[in-house]
Amino acid sequence: MKKRFLFAAASAALAVATCAPAAEASPASPCGFSRSGSNSFYNHCGNDWAWIFIDYSAPNLRGEYCFKPHSERGVGQFAGDPRGAWYTRTATTDGTRCTNK
């Protein structure tokens, strides 16, 4: 009984693996600030940690945010907010986070 179960499980896994559609690669995001519909992103393409200024309409959110090298982050989900984002300076880091503000 145990052998039949293992055979059935292996057959099912093989069927799923061979019938699953191949994932298509998405085009690379552009470096810097971009929008897709109402979503906004910042893609830091640099080799160094960086401070990125994000211009939100709410003053308590507006300011610099730390980005690690080659990272992309969603920065907003509202049409027109943030208004933009840009690199301001290289960050000092301890290897896991920015240490200077």
Secondary structure, DSSP 8 states (H G I E B T S, - for coil): -HHHHHHHHHHHHHHHHHHS----------SEEEEETTEEEEEE-SSS-EEEEE--SSTTT-EEEEE-TTEEEEEE-BTTBS--EEEEEE--B-SSSB---
